[in-house]
Amino acid sequence: EVQLQASGGGLVQAGGSLRLSCAGSGFSFEDFAIGWFRQAPGKEHERVSCISSTDDATYYADSVKGRFTISSDKAKNTVHLQMNSLKPEDTAVYYCVVVPSGDYVCPGEDDYWGQGTLVTVSS
């Protein structure tokens, strides 16, 4: 059974940093693509960043480029999202999503979702 456990959310002031983690099980960390999606109140899901086991290919939404960094720790079956220079508009519930295939850079919304972790950025 594919399972994802997200952690690391919290309350931070604008300009601050947070590190989200997504621990995965039930799939191979040699063959996957994991993405972070977020949903702000009243808005649709937004794909934020992804990483693939194939050459560690990455994707970043324009809104987070230069501020967020995604990485994988295959020894710990974990993907991290380092978020720096946070802005109030980054406030959202962040979800990690996985497709158990390295053929993709990003999973889709119909793949496996973990529970969310809330990030609140105060101004």
All heavy atoms as an XYZ file, in Angstrom:
924
protein
N       0.846     -1.191      0.000
C       0.000      0.000      0.000
C       0.884      1.245      0.000
O       1.756      1.402      0.848
C      -0.904     -0.007      1.228
C      -1.816      1.226      1.319
C      -2.601      1.261      2.626
O      -2.360      0.391      3.488
O      -3.449      2.148      2.772
N       0.638      2.134     -0.948
C       1.398      3.386     -1.003
C       0.934      4.314      0.115
O      -0.270      4.549      0.281
C       1.201      4.066     -2.373
C       1.849      5.442     -2.378
C       1.777      3.198     -3.483
N       1.888      4.815      0.876
C       1.566      5.755      1.948
C       2.565      6.904      1.930
O       3.748      6.710      1.668
C       1.595      5.066      3.312
C       0.467      4.061      3.509
C       0.419      3.525      4.933
O       1.424      3.443      5.618
N      -0.775      3.164      5.383
N       2.066      8.093      2.219
C       2.887      9.294      2.298
C       2.564     10.010      3.599
O       1.397     10.145      3.962
C       2.597     10.224      1.123
C       2.883      9.697     -0.266
C       2.293     10.624     -1.310
C       4.386      9.546     -0.475
N       3.603     10.473      4.269
C       3.428     11.194      5.523
C       4.156     12.528      5.409
O       5.382     12.571      5.373
C       4.002     10.383      6.688
C       3.843     11.039      8.042
C       2.420     11.022      8.530
O       1.684     10.056      8.330
N       2.002     12.108      9.166
N       3.372     13.606      5.357
C       3.955     14.942      5.256
C       4.101     15.558      6.634
O       3.260     15.344      7.518
C       3.081     15.825      4.375
N       5.151     16.345      6.814
C       5.376     17.029      8.089
C       6.172     18.294      7.850
O       6.706     18.508      6.753
C       6.122     16.104      9.052
O       7.391     15.751      8.523
N       6.253     19.120      8.886
C       7.110     20.297      8.821
C       6.389     21.620      8.680
O       7.033     22.674      8.704
N       5.066     21.600      8.540
C       4.345     22.850      8.427
C       4.340     23.606      9.744
O       4.767     23.103     10.782
N       3.868     24.845      9.675
C       3.800     25.654     10.887
C       3.533     27.097     10.558
O       3.186     27.445      9.422
N       3.690     27.929     11.567
C       3.488     29.379     11.439
C       4.844     30.060     11.375
O       5.705     29.804     12.225
C       2.683     29.887     12.632
C       2.513     31.397     12.748
C       1.725     31.943     11.574
C       1.836     31.734     14.080
N       5.021     30.918     10.385
C       6.287     31.628     10.228
C       6.005     33.034      9.728
O       4.986     33.276      9.064
C       7.207     30.856      9.242
C       6.619     30.824      7.847
C       8.615     31.419      9.240
N       6.875     33.961     10.067
C       6.715     35.325      9.581
C       7.206     35.434      8.145
O       8.060     34.645      7.702
C       7.498     36.293     10.462
C       6.902     36.490     11.843
C       7.590     37.594     12.621
O       8.762     37.865     12.419
N       6.847     38.233     13.503
N       6.695     36.405      7.442
C       7.137     36.653      6.076
C       8.658     36.838      6.051
O       9.225     37.492      6.933
C       6.447     37.893      5.512
N       9.277     36.235      5.062
C      10.724     36.265      4.967
C      11.413     35.083      5.631
O      12.619     34.872      5.446
N      10.652     34.321      6.390
C      11.211     33.181      7.101
C      11.285     31.934      6.243
O      11.004     31.958      5.041
N      11.663     30.835      6.881
C      11.873     29.565      6.175
C      11.187     28.424      6.912
O      11.017     28.458      8.132
C      13.376     29.255      6.088
O      14.061     30.236      5.360
N      10.814     27.432      6.139
C      10.310     26.170      6.668
C      10.826     25.049      5.776
O      11.082     25.268      4.583
C       8.782     26.124      6.681
C       8.030     26.865      7.779
C       6.537     26.810      7.512
C       8.348     26.283      9.147
N      10.943     23.860      6.348
C      11.340     22.682      5.582
C      10.266     21.615      5.732
O      10.044     21.123      6.847
C      12.680     22.149      6.069
C      13.263     21.041      5.196
C      14.411     20.381      5.908
N      15.249     19.584      5.037
C      15.984     18.558      5.472
N      15.978     18.234      6.749
N      16.729     17.875      4.622
N       9.622     21.295      4.650
C       8.627     20.239      4.653
C       9.295     18.915      4.295
O      10.227     18.877      3.499
C       7.513     20.523      3.654
C       6.774     21.849      3.794
C       5.636     21.917      2.783
C       6.265     22.053      5.204
N       8.786     17.835      4.892
C       9.282     16.499      4.584
C       8.122     15.600      4.200
O       7.012     15.746      4.727
C      10.004     15.909      5.798
O      11.141     16.678      6.133
N       8.395     14.674      3.302
C       7.398     13.705      2.860
C       8.053     12.327      2.902
O       8.949     12.041      2.093
C       6.926     14.024      1.455
S       5.756     12.820      0.771
N       7.645     11.522      3.863
C       8.180     10.169      3.999
C       7.258      9.194      3.281
O       6.050      9.193      3.523
C       8.300      9.794      5.470
N       7.827      8.392      2.397
C       7.021      7.486      1.596
C       7.294      6.024      1.884
O       8.389      5.653      2.294
N       6.285      5.190      1.657
C       6.436      3.740      1.772
C       5.478      3.066      0.798
O       4.533      3.692      0.305
C       6.155      3.264      3.207
O       4.831      3.577      3.583
N       5.753      1.791      0.520
C       4.883      1.045     -0.385
C       5.218      1.215     -1.851
O       4.466      0.749     -2.717
N       6.336      1.862     -2.154
C       6.792      2.004     -3.533
C       8.313      2.125     -3.507
O       8.903      2.375     -2.461
C       6.163      3.220     -4.227
C       6.491      4.542     -3.587
C       7.547      5.316     -4.045
C       5.753      5.011     -2.506
C       7.852      6.524     -3.459
C       6.050      6.219     -1.908
C       7.108      6.986     -2.379
N       8.927      1.979     -4.672
C      10.377      2.025     -4.755
C      10.879      3.458     -4.866
O      10.414      4.224     -5.712
C      10.873      1.228     -5.961
O      12.253      1.447     -6.154
N      11.856      3.807     -4.023
C      12.467      5.123     -4.137
C      13.535      5.148     -5.219
O      14.295      6.111     -5.324
C      13.037      5.570     -2.786
C      12.253      6.709     -2.181
C      10.988      6.495     -1.662
C      12.765      7.996     -2.162
C      10.252      7.531     -1.124
C      12.035      9.052     -1.619
C      10.779      8.817     -1.108
N      13.573      4.122     -6.021
C      14.412      4.134     -7.217
C      13.575      4.415     -8.463
O      14.121      4.557     -9.558
C      15.113      2.780     -7.370
C      16.054      2.432     -6.232
C      17.219      3.404     -6.100
O      17.684      3.932     -7.128
O      17.668      3.643     -4.951
N      12.264      4.496     -8.295
C      11.368      4.608     -9.454
C      10.115      5.373     -9.035
O       9.085      4.769     -8.738
C      11.005      3.206     -9.946
C      10.395      3.217    -11.344
O      10.569      4.211    -12.064
O       9.739      2.223    -11.707
N      10.186      6.701     -9.024
C       9.067      7.489     -8.533
C       9.157      8.926     -9.049
O      10.195      9.374     -9.540
C       9.082      7.545     -6.988
C      10.188      8.419     -6.454
C       9.965      9.766     -6.164
C      11.461      7.905     -6.256
C      11.007     10.575     -5.697
C      12.498      8.711     -5.783
C      12.271     10.050     -5.506
N       8.064      9.628     -8.910
C       8.045     11.081     -9.020
C       7.159     11.584     -7.882
O       6.038     11.097     -7.704
C       7.507     11.557    -10.357
N       7.682     12.497     -7.105
C       6.934     13.070     -5.976
C       6.784     14.559     -6.200
O       7.734     15.244     -6.592
C       7.631     12.790     -4.637
C       7.429     11.320     -4.236
C       7.091     13.702     -3.534
C       8.063     10.931     -2.920
N       5.601     15.039     -5.937
C       5.336     16.458     -6.071
C       4.700     17.023     -4.826
O       4.080     16.300     -4.038
N       4.911     18.308     -4.632
C       4.214     19.056     -3.595
C       3.153     19.906     -4.276
O       3.452     20.672     -5.197
C       5.173     19.944     -2.814
C       6.073     19.188     -1.897
C       7.346     18.768     -2.145
C       5.774     18.761     -0.571
N       7.849     18.106     -1.054
C       6.912     18.079     -0.068
C       4.656     18.878      0.267
C       6.960     17.529      1.217
C       4.706     18.328      1.532
C       5.845     17.667      2.000
N       1.915     19.733     -3.822
C       0.797     20.554     -4.259
C       0.349     21.370     -3.059
O       0.546     20.961     -1.919
C      -0.374     19.684     -4.741
C      -0.136     18.980     -6.056
C       0.826     17.992     -6.176
C      -0.902     19.290     -7.161
C       1.035     17.337     -7.386
C      -0.719     18.635     -8.377
C       0.249     17.650     -8.486
N      -0.269     22.498     -3.305
C      -0.806     23.278     -2.197
C      -2.203     23.777     -2.551
O      -2.540     23.940     -3.719
C       0.109     24.446     -1.830
C       0.222     25.549     -2.883
C       1.264     26.568     -2.458
N       1.407     27.637     -3.439
C       2.353     28.583     -3.371
N       3.235     28.583     -2.377
N       2.411     29.519     -4.299
N      -2.961     24.015     -1.504
C      -4.305     24.561     -1.682
C      -4.538     25.638     -0.652
O      -4.561     25.362      0.555
C      -5.375     23.478     -1.574
C      -6.765     23.980     -1.919
C      -7.785     22.870     -2.030
O      -7.669     21.829     -1.395
N      -8.810     23.081     -2.847
N      -4.689     26.854     -1.139
C      -5.015     27.979     -0.270
C      -6.530     28.055     -0.109
O      -7.279     27.539     -0.956
C      -4.480     29.268     -0.875
N      -7.004     28.696      0.957
C      -8.449     28.795      1.174
C      -9.159     29.395     -0.034
O      -8.754     30.446     -0.537
C      -8.548     29.713      2.393
C      -7.269     29.506      3.117
C      -6.231     29.297      2.057
N     -10.194     28.711     -0.506
C     -10.987     29.212     -1.611
C     -10.351     29.077     -2.973
O     -10.903     29.582     -3.964
N      -9.201     28.421     -3.034
C      -8.514     28.282     -4.324
C      -8.362     26.815     -4.702
O      -8.495     25.919     -3.868
C      -7.148     28.967     -4.270
C      -7.225     30.471     -4.077
C      -5.853     31.103     -4.225
C      -5.949     32.618     -4.118
N      -4.613     33.271     -4.272
N      -8.028     26.583     -5.963
C      -7.802     25.227     -6.438
C      -6.383     24.777     -6.068
O      -5.532     25.581     -5.684
C      -7.984     25.163     -7.950
C      -9.409     25.467     -8.394
C      -9.590     25.308     -9.893
O      -8.592     25.128    -10.611
O     -10.752     25.369    -10.339
N      -6.164     23.480     -6.211
C      -4.823     22.946     -5.982
C      -3.839     23.573     -6.971
O      -4.154     23.784     -8.146
C      -4.807     21.427     -6.189
C      -5.472     20.672     -5.096
N      -6.546     19.833     -5.319
C      -5.207     20.608     -3.768
C      -6.930     19.299     -4.179
N      -6.131     19.749     -3.218
N      -2.641     23.823     -6.483
C      -1.567     24.360     -7.309
C      -0.363     23.433     -7.176
O       0.043     23.104     -6.062
C      -1.171     25.769     -6.856
C       0.030     26.344     -7.613
C       0.552     27.647     -7.012
O       0.128     27.992     -5.891
O       1.379     28.296     -7.665
N       0.204     23.019     -8.291
C       1.412     22.211     -8.247
C       2.591     23.136     -7.988
O       2.809     24.091     -8.738
C       1.588     21.450     -9.560
C       2.723     20.470     -9.573
C       2.742     19.667    -10.853
N       2.849     20.532    -12.018
C       2.711     20.107    -13.272
N       2.445     18.830    -13.514
N       2.832     20.936    -14.281
N       3.346     22.846     -6.958
C       4.411     23.743     -6.505
C       5.772     23.276     -6.994
O       6.542     24.055     -7.561
C       4.402     23.830     -4.966
C       5.576     24.655     -4.463
C       3.088     24.404     -4.461
N       6.103     22.017     -6.740
C       7.431     21.510     -7.081
C       7.385     19.996     -7.151
O       6.584     19.367     -6.456
C       8.454     21.957     -6.033
O       9.750     21.507     -6.363
N       8.248     19.413     -7.988
C       8.306     17.966     -8.146
C       9.746     17.523     -8.304
O      10.614     18.308     -8.724
C       7.547     17.500     -9.394
S       5.895     18.124     -9.612
N       9.966     16.242     -8.004
C      11.271     15.639     -8.262
C      11.053     14.212     -8.723
O      10.158     13.513     -8.221
C      12.178     15.701     -7.014
C      13.596     15.254     -7.364
C      11.605     14.879     -5.859
C      14.628     15.624     -6.292
N      11.860     13.794     -9.675
C      11.763     12.446    -10.224
C      13.011     11.660     -9.895
O      14.108     12.226     -9.794
C      11.581     12.523    -11.737
O      11.693     11.246    -12.327
N      12.860     10.355     -9.738
C      14.022      9.501     -9.503
C      14.905      9.427    -10.749
O      16.069      9.053    -10.654
C      13.572      8.090     -9.115
O      12.760      7.521    -10.139
N      14.363      9.779    -11.904
C      15.126      9.763    -13.150
C      15.972     11.022    -13.235
O      15.440     12.126    -13.462
C      14.188      9.671    -14.364
O      13.377      8.508    -14.248
C      14.994      9.603    -15.654
N      17.256     10.844    -12.981
C      18.214     11.960    -13.052
C      17.884     13.093    -12.098
O      18.338     14.223    -12.286
C      18.298     12.520    -14.486
C      18.776     11.487    -15.483
O      19.612     10.649    -15.093
O      18.305     11.501    -16.633
N      17.057     12.808    -11.073
C      16.661     13.854    -10.111
C      16.102     15.076    -10.831
O      16.337     16.222    -10.413
C      17.844     14.258     -9.230
C      18.178     13.181     -8.207
O      17.268     12.415     -7.825
O      19.345     13.104     -7.795
N      15.357     14.847    -11.891
C      14.745     15.967    -12.611
C      13.774     16.690    -11.689
O      13.081     16.056    -10.878
C      13.995     15.443    -13.837
N      13.732     18.002    -11.800
C      12.880     18.797    -10.922
C      11.997     19.747    -11.713
O      12.271     20.083    -12.863
C      13.707     19.622     -9.916
O      14.611     20.469    -10.648
C      14.489     18.730     -8.981
N      10.940     20.179    -11.032
C      10.022     21.170    -11.575
C       9.698     22.163    -10.464
O       9.561     21.776     -9.294
C       8.719     20.499    -12.042
C       7.571     21.468    -12.201
C       7.400     22.188    -13.383
C       6.687     21.707    -11.150
C       6.372     23.101    -13.515
C       5.655     22.625    -11.269
C       5.506     23.315    -12.449
O       4.497     24.230    -12.569
N       9.596     23.441    -10.832
C       9.166     24.475     -9.897
C       8.139     25.367    -10.575
O       8.320     25.771    -11.735
C      10.343     25.337     -9.447
C      11.386     24.603     -8.658
C      12.530     24.093     -9.262
C      11.237     24.403     -7.280
C      13.483     23.404     -8.533
C      12.205     23.719     -6.551
C      13.311     23.214     -7.188
O      14.259     22.536     -6.463
N       7.088     25.678     -9.855
C       6.153     26.675    -10.350
C       6.849     28.030    -10.376
O       7.744     28.299     -9.561
C       4.925     26.736     -9.441
N       6.452     28.885    -11.290
C       7.070     30.207    -11.393
C       6.979     30.970    -10.080
O       7.872     31.743     -9.731
C       6.410     31.013    -12.512
C       6.778     30.507    -13.896
O       7.771     29.753    -14.013
O       6.065     30.853    -14.855
N       5.899     30.754     -9.355
C       5.664     31.502     -8.118
C       6.664     31.163     -7.008
O       6.781     31.912     -6.034
C       4.242     31.250     -7.614
O       4.024     29.866     -7.412
N       7.387     30.047     -7.149
C       8.318     29.647     -6.081
C       9.758     29.517     -6.563
O      10.657     29.257     -5.747
C       7.877     28.323     -5.417
C       6.432     28.424     -4.932
C       8.056     27.142     -6.352
N       9.997     29.704     -7.843
C      11.359     29.570     -8.364
C      12.299     30.527     -7.658
O      11.977     31.693     -7.441
C      11.379     29.848     -9.869
C      10.949     28.679    -10.721
C      11.029     29.019    -12.202
C      10.543     27.854    -13.062
N      10.521     28.202    -14.499
N      13.465     30.016     -7.286
C      14.455     30.827     -6.607
C      14.248     30.899     -5.110
O      15.125     31.391     -4.382
N      13.109     30.437     -4.618
C      12.840     30.471     -3.172
C      12.714     29.072     -2.572
O      13.077     28.860     -1.423
C      11.545     31.242     -2.906
C      11.554     32.677     -3.382
C      10.327     33.432     -2.902
N       9.078     32.883     -3.434
C       8.077     32.458     -2.657
N       8.168     32.500     -1.346
N       6.956     31.996     -3.216
N      12.175     28.146     -3.321
C      11.960     26.777     -2.850
C      12.956     25.839     -3.518
O      13.307     26.012     -4.691
C      10.545     26.303     -3.176
C       9.429     26.970     -2.415
C       9.646     28.100     -1.638
C       8.148     26.456     -2.471
C       8.611     28.715     -0.940
C       7.097     27.043     -1.786
C       7.331     28.183     -1.025
N      13.381     24.812     -2.764
C      14.271     23.792     -3.300
C      13.760     22.420     -2.882
O      13.531     22.177     -1.687
C      15.708     23.970     -2.790
O      16.179     25.279     -3.130
C      16.634     22.926     -3.411
N      13.588     21.536     -3.853
C      13.142     20.177     -3.568
C      14.329     19.233     -3.667
O      15.222     19.434     -4.499
C      12.001     19.749     -4.534
C      11.311     18.473     -4.046
C      12.509     19.590     -5.967
C      10.001     18.175     -4.777
N      14.351     18.229     -2.798
C      15.440     17.260     -2.805
C      14.918     15.920     -2.315
O      13.874     15.849     -1.662
C      16.595     17.728     -1.920
O      16.175     17.868     -0.577
N      15.645     14.876     -2.645
C      15.243     13.550     -2.186
C      16.377     12.899     -1.413
O      17.553     13.092     -1.735
C      14.834     12.661     -3.362
O      15.925     12.375     -4.189
N      16.018     12.155     -0.395
C      16.956     11.374      0.396
C      16.530      9.926      0.235
O      15.665      9.437      0.972
C      16.915     11.823      1.858
C      17.918     11.089      2.720
O      18.418     10.029      2.298
O      18.198     11.568      3.827
N      17.129      9.262     -0.734
C      16.678      7.908     -1.055
C      16.968      6.927      0.077
O      16.249      5.948      0.255
C      17.312      7.447     -2.367
C      16.831      8.261     -3.565
C      17.456      7.809     -4.868
C      16.951      8.666     -6.025
N      17.556      8.288     -7.320
N      18.000      7.185      0.860
C      18.317      6.292      1.968
C      17.223      6.309      3.028
O      17.025      5.331      3.753
C      19.656      6.673      2.584
N      16.514      7.449      3.117
C      15.466      7.591      4.126
C      14.075      7.603      3.516
O      13.093      7.874      4.208
C      15.690      8.871      4.936
C      16.976      8.854      5.747
C      17.109     10.111      6.597
C      18.378     10.063      7.445
N      18.538     11.282      8.280
N      13.990      7.332      2.199
C      12.685      7.329      1.514
C      11.909      8.615      1.795
O      10.709      8.584      2.102
C      11.849      6.115      1.937
C      12.353      4.826      1.326
O      13.436      4.785      0.758
N      11.580      3.770      1.459
N      12.613      9.725      1.699
C      12.002     11.008      2.070
C      12.335     12.062      1.021
O      13.439     12.084      0.478
C      12.524     11.462      3.443
O      12.192     10.470      4.416
C      11.895     12.778      3.859
N      11.361     12.921      0.763
C      11.562     14.089     -0.083
C      11.363     15.332      0.777
O      10.440     15.372      1.606
C      10.579     14.081     -1.275
C      10.541     15.427     -1.975
C      10.972     12.992     -2.262
N      12.231     16.308      0.597
C      12.143     17.548      1.364
C      11.818     18.713      0.437
O      12.208     18.722     -0.742
C      13.477     17.836      2.054
C      13.916     16.756      2.993
N      13.289     16.504      4.186
C      14.916     15.852      2.898
C      13.887     15.505      4.805
N      14.876     15.080      4.032
N      11.146     19.702      0.995
C      10.907     20.962      0.293
C      11.385     22.079      1.215
O      10.735     22.371      2.223
C       9.432     21.141     -0.057
C       9.120     22.396     -0.894
C       9.716     22.260     -2.297
C       7.613     22.637     -0.980
N      12.521     22.654      0.874
C      13.051     23.784      1.623
C      12.412     25.051      1.084
O      12.545     25.353     -0.108
C      14.573     23.857      1.489
C      15.210     25.026      2.215
C      15.085     24.923      3.720
O      15.254     23.854      4.292
N      14.773     26.038      4.372
N      11.736     25.770      1.950
C      11.010     26.977      1.532
C      11.633     28.179      2.221
O      11.575     28.291      3.455
C       9.529     26.852      1.897
C       8.868     25.588      1.356
S       7.087     25.540      1.616
C       7.012     25.543      3.409
N      12.229     29.057      1.449
C      12.870     30.269      1.964
C      12.128     31.495      1.469
O      11.330     31.418      0.524
C      14.324     30.320      1.505
C      15.152     29.160      2.033
O      14.900     28.636      3.120
N      16.153     28.753      1.260
N      12.398     32.613      2.098
C      11.785     33.889      1.706
C      10.273     33.743      1.564
O       9.679     34.193      0.570
C      12.395     34.383      0.388
O      13.796     34.538      0.504
N       9.672     33.150      2.559
C       8.238     32.878      2.484
C       7.420     34.160      2.468
O       7.790     35.170      3.087
C       7.811     31.989      3.647
C       8.189     30.509      3.469
C       8.171     29.776      4.803
C       7.250     29.839      2.486
N       6.314     34.097      1.739
C       5.417     35.232      1.578
C       4.031     34.849      2.102
O       3.675     33.656      2.115
C       5.295     35.592      0.097
C       6.611     35.890     -0.599
C       6.407     36.116     -2.089
C       7.710     36.396     -2.806
N       7.515     36.627     -4.261
N       3.233     35.817      2.483
C       1.869     35.489      2.931
C       1.081     34.688      1.904
O       0.268     33.827      2.277
C       1.253     36.866      3.168
C       2.410     37.736      3.557
C       3.549     37.248      2.693
N       1.341     34.915      0.637
C       0.616     34.172     -0.409
C       1.057     32.716     -0.516
O       0.463     31.947     -1.274
C       0.744     34.861     -1.766
C       2.161     35.187     -2.188
C       2.540     36.634     -1.868
O       2.221     37.114     -0.742
O       3.183     37.271     -2.728
N       2.080     32.320      0.227
C       2.465     30.908      0.300
C       1.608     30.148      1.316
O       1.727     28.920      1.421
C       3.941     30.763      0.686
C       4.887     31.298     -0.381
O       4.641     31.051     -1.575
O       5.871     31.963      0.002
N       0.788     30.869      2.064
C      -0.079     30.231      3.051
C      -1.029     29.255      2.375
O      -1.753     29.619      1.450
C      -0.880     31.288      3.830
O       0.024     32.083      4.592
C      -1.885     30.629      4.755
N      -1.000     28.001      2.826
C      -1.819     26.951      2.199
C      -1.601     25.652      2.959
O      -0.689     25.540      3.785
C      -1.424     26.756      0.742
N      -2.440     24.689      2.650
C      -2.175     23.313      3.065
C      -1.333     22.681      1.960
O      -1.699     22.741      0.783
C      -3.470     22.519      3.274
C      -3.150     21.072      3.653
C      -4.324     23.165      4.362
N      -0.210     22.121      2.350
C       0.722     21.514      1.395
C       0.583     19.997      1.470
O       0.595     19.404      2.556
C       2.160     21.921      1.726
C       2.482     23.334      1.306
C       1.917     24.412      1.985
C       3.331     23.596      0.236
C       2.189     25.722      1.599
C       3.621     24.896     -0.152
C       3.048     25.946      0.522
O       3.318     27.242      0.134
N       0.448     19.389      0.301
C       0.289     17.943      0.184
C       1.432     17.363     -0.642
O       1.858     17.972     -1.635
C      -1.017     17.598     -0.527
C      -2.272     18.104      0.117
C      -2.783     19.368     -0.175
C      -2.985     17.300      1.004
C      -3.943     19.829      0.414
C      -4.154     17.750      1.597
C      -4.629     19.012      1.297
O      -5.789     19.456      1.875
N       1.906     16.174     -0.255
C       2.818     15.479     -1.154
C       2.036     14.389     -1.888
O       1.118     13.776     -1.339
C       4.046     14.913     -0.452
S       3.771     13.817      0.945
N       2.400     14.203     -3.136
C       1.699     13.306     -4.057
C       2.755     12.475     -4.770
O       3.810     12.998     -5.124
C       0.889     14.118     -5.087
C       0.094     13.197     -6.008
C      -0.032     15.104     -4.382
N       2.502     11.201     -4.986
C       3.488     10.350     -5.648
C       2.863      9.546     -6.781
O       1.697      9.128     -6.695
C       4.165      9.385     -4.646
C       3.174      8.370     -4.094
C       5.352      8.659     -5.293
N       3.624      9.388     -7.842
C       3.327      8.394     -8.869
C       4.501      7.422     -8.837
O       5.654      7.850     -8.907
C       3.130      9.023    -10.267
C       4.324      9.843    -10.718
C       2.812      7.936    -11.293
N       4.232      6.122     -8.659
C       5.329      5.155     -8.520
C       5.947      4.789     -9.868
O       5.956      3.621    -10.273
C       4.655      3.958     -7.845
C       3.228      4.051     -8.242
C       2.922      5.520     -8.388
N       6.478      5.805    -10.537
C       7.124      5.607    -11.826
C       8.086      6.754    -12.066
O       7.748      7.911    -11.840
C       6.091      5.566    -12.955
O       6.733      5.614    -14.214
N       9.281      6.414    -12.520
C      10.257      7.437    -12.855
C      10.100      7.967    -14.265
O      10.931      8.746    -14.731
N       9.017      7.569    -14.945
C       8.772      8.045    -16.306
C       8.244      9.479    -16.331
O       8.105     10.067    -17.403
C       7.760      7.132    -17.014
C       8.329      5.750    -17.305
O       9.572      5.598    -17.256
O       7.540      4.825    -17.566
N       7.930     10.006    -15.159
C       7.348     11.337    -15.069
C       8.234     12.230    -14.201
O       8.917     11.758    -13.301
C       5.950     11.273    -14.431
C       5.017     10.314    -15.126
C       4.916      8.995    -14.694
C       4.252     10.718    -16.203
C       4.073      8.103    -15.321
C       3.400      9.836    -16.840
C       3.319      8.531    -16.405
O       2.486      7.648    -17.033
N       8.168     13.531    -14.439
C       8.824     14.474    -13.533
C       7.868     14.805    -12.395
O       8.292     14.994    -11.254
C       9.225     15.756    -14.275
C       9.836     16.768    -13.297
C      10.206     15.435    -15.388
N       6.576     14.872    -12.709
C       5.563     15.227    -11.718
C       4.422     14.224    -11.710
O       4.035     13.730    -12.771
C       4.958     16.603    -12.009
S       6.038     18.000    -11.688
N       3.872     13.944    -10.533
C       2.646     13.157    -10.481
C       1.463     14.014    -10.885
O       1.569     15.243    -10.966
C       2.545     12.765     -9.001
C       3.234     13.881     -8.290
C       4.325     14.350     -9.199
N       0.338     13.354    -11.142
C      -0.886     14.067    -11.443
C      -1.820     14.063    -10.251
O      -1.559     13.411     -9.232
N      -2.906     14.785    -10.375
C      -3.836     14.893     -9.256
C      -4.572     13.590     -8.988
O      -5.177     13.441     -7.917
C      -4.832     16.032     -9.495
C      -4.165     17.398     -9.494
C      -5.145     18.532     -9.230
O      -6.275     18.264     -8.785
O      -4.766     19.692     -9.461
N      -4.529     12.636     -9.896
C      -5.196     11.360     -9.671
C      -4.234     10.285     -9.169
O      -4.588      9.102     -9.168
C      -5.916     10.893    -10.940
C      -4.981     10.782    -12.129
O      -3.822     11.228    -12.016
O      -5.412     10.254    -13.168
N      -3.041     10.692     -8.742
C      -2.096      9.732     -8.174
C      -2.277      9.674     -6.653
O      -3.309     10.101     -6.136
C      -0.675     10.094     -8.598
C      -0.431      9.805    -10.075
O      -0.717      8.668    -10.506
O       0.034     10.711    -10.807
N      -1.284      9.156     -5.941
C      -1.438      8.923     -4.502
C      -1.123     10.198     -3.694
O      -0.043     10.765     -3.843
C      -0.507      7.805     -4.051
C      -0.790      6.468     -4.700
C      -0.121      6.085     -5.860
C      -1.719      5.584     -4.150
C      -0.368      4.859     -6.453
C      -1.967      4.358     -4.739
C      -1.295      4.008     -5.893
O      -1.545      2.793     -6.483
N      -2.049     10.543     -2.811
C      -1.905     11.737     -1.976
C      -1.651     11.359     -0.520
O      -2.252     10.414     -0.008
C      -3.174     12.587     -2.032
C      -3.382     13.282     -3.332
C      -3.616     12.697     -4.547
C      -3.389     14.689     -3.555
N      -3.757     13.670     -5.516
C      -3.632     14.902     -4.922
C      -3.218     15.796     -2.721
C      -3.689     16.170     -5.494
C      -3.289     17.066     -3.286
C      -3.527     17.241     -4.656
N      -0.818     12.146      0.141
C      -0.681     12.039      1.581
C      -1.594     13.063      2.241
O      -2.272     13.841      1.569
N      -1.585     13.065      3.569
C      -2.370     14.086      4.265
C      -1.619     15.409      4.167
O      -0.440     15.440      3.863
C      -2.613     13.684      5.730
C      -1.636     14.230      6.757
C      -0.233     13.713      6.627
O       0.055     12.820      5.853
N       0.675     14.296      7.385
N      -2.278     16.491      4.363
C      -1.644     17.786      4.207
C      -0.976     18.272      5.468
O      -1.228     17.787      6.579
N      -0.110     19.263      5.288
C       0.499     19.965      6.414
C       0.301     21.453      6.167
O       0.534     21.958      5.063
C       1.987     19.581      6.572
O       2.509     20.188      7.759
C       2.830     19.996      5.382
N      -0.156     22.161      7.193
C      -0.532     23.564      7.040
C       0.673     24.472      7.197
O       1.402     24.382      8.187
C      -1.607     23.929      8.067
C      -2.061     25.390      8.100
C      -2.696     25.792      6.767
C      -3.026     25.608      9.259
N       0.836     25.361      6.237
C       1.855     26.401      6.297
C       1.129     27.743      6.353
O       0.308     28.050      5.497
C       2.772     26.354      5.062
C       3.698     27.568      5.031
C       3.586     25.062      5.058
N       1.434     28.515      7.388
C       0.839     29.837      7.552
C       1.956     30.864      7.626
O       2.833     30.753      8.488
C      -0.022     29.912      8.818
O      -1.026     28.889      8.780
C      -0.704     31.270      8.919
N       1.910     31.835      6.726
C       2.933     32.883      6.689
C       2.258     34.192      7.057
O       1.363     34.668      6.353
C       3.588     32.989      5.308
C       4.720     34.019      5.331
C       4.126     31.628      4.866
N       2.699     34.775      8.153
C       2.108     36.021      8.614
C       2.880     37.214      8.050
O       4.086     37.145      7.843
C       2.107     36.065     10.133
O       3.425     36.041     10.622
N       2.157     38.298      7.831
C       2.794     39.496      7.255
C       3.346     40.399      8.337
O       3.101     40.210      9.524
C       1.777     40.251      6.409
O       0.648     40.592      7.180
